[in-house]
Amino acid sequence: MPSQRLIFMGTAELACASLEALTNDAAFEVVAVVTQPDRPKGRDLKPQPSPVKQRAVKKQLTVFQPARARDAEFIEKLKSYQPDLIVVAAYGQILPPAILELPRFGCVNVHTSLLPKYRGAAPIQWAILNDEPETGVTIMKMDAGMDTGDILSQTSTPIAADDTAATLHDRLARMGATLLVETLPKYMAGKIIARPQPVEGASYARKITKEDGRVDWTQPSRTLWNRLRAFTPWPGAYFFQQTVSPPRLLKIWEATVEARQAGPPGQILSADKSGIVVGCGAQALRILSLQREGGRRLTAEEFLAGNPLRPGASFDQ
């Protein structure tokens, strides 16, 4: 059986595992890769290629970087490749009907949630933030809606206590790639019937902003612990230390819930080599490692050696 001609559309690191799996499978021929234009990054703001472009260039694949996926000239280029299928993973643009309807098998998306839960831009972060016991990957046939297309396949994974957005991202990327190459041959052979997403349980995972990482000590400690895990590595869980002048931004890297301790929100209950324990809206949070703005990551013991904290003082005052 001849290999199926695919166009791959992706931008973020999450998509690289799927691109790798497709190019390593003889059942598929990736005839072109579409990714976002190079973006300014770093202190010098030099344009940098996306992770997907870097991977595609190494594999000597044809790469397109349209500013807008709706561009008529770009769509004509895609048509010229006569793809059997377009695979989309973390691309970053809404696809117009002209692209969705272009391949004979349509467009298929790798989405890192158990749809219909967490449609949208940040499903991994919101699953952790909302204390979900599990999440997963959905292979979905795309339609004009935001992650509303019919489901082809799904697989799940528990969210462990030591998971962060970073570790869960990497695991889901690998799971998505494996599920993708298992699903596509069955789908294109007519062995999988796409099923509509359930009406019940749908939710939207909006894009994360820098402000989302700001710690509110009036929240319960478990809520703050989930926030830390959900926003590691970006934007991080951070607060402003009001015990110094001017107030100093501190980013928390690692913490645990102290279920048997409590105190006023933001109050330092203890500070020693075992951690900095801070009162919350319920219970307390033990900070194990943190970072001053512009500094390096420190254990609590290292931080306290140069920044002594007095129990009874408050980070909020």
Secondary structure, 3 states (H helix, E strand, C coil): CCCEEEEEEECCHHHHHHHHHHHCCCCEEEEEEECCCCEEECCCCEEECCHHHHHHHHCCCCEECCCCCCCHHHHHHHHHCCCCEEEEECCCCCCCHHHHCCCCCCEEEEECCCCCCCEECCHHHHHHHCCCCEEEEEEEECCCCCCCCCEEEEEEEECCCCCCHHHHHHHHHHHHHHHHHHHHHHHHCCCCCCECCCCCCCCEECCCCHHHHECCCCCEHHHHHHHHHHCCCCCCEEEEECCCCCCEEEEEEEEEEECCCCCCCCEEEEEECCEEEEECCECEEEEEEEEECCCCEEEHHHHHHHCCCCCCCECCC
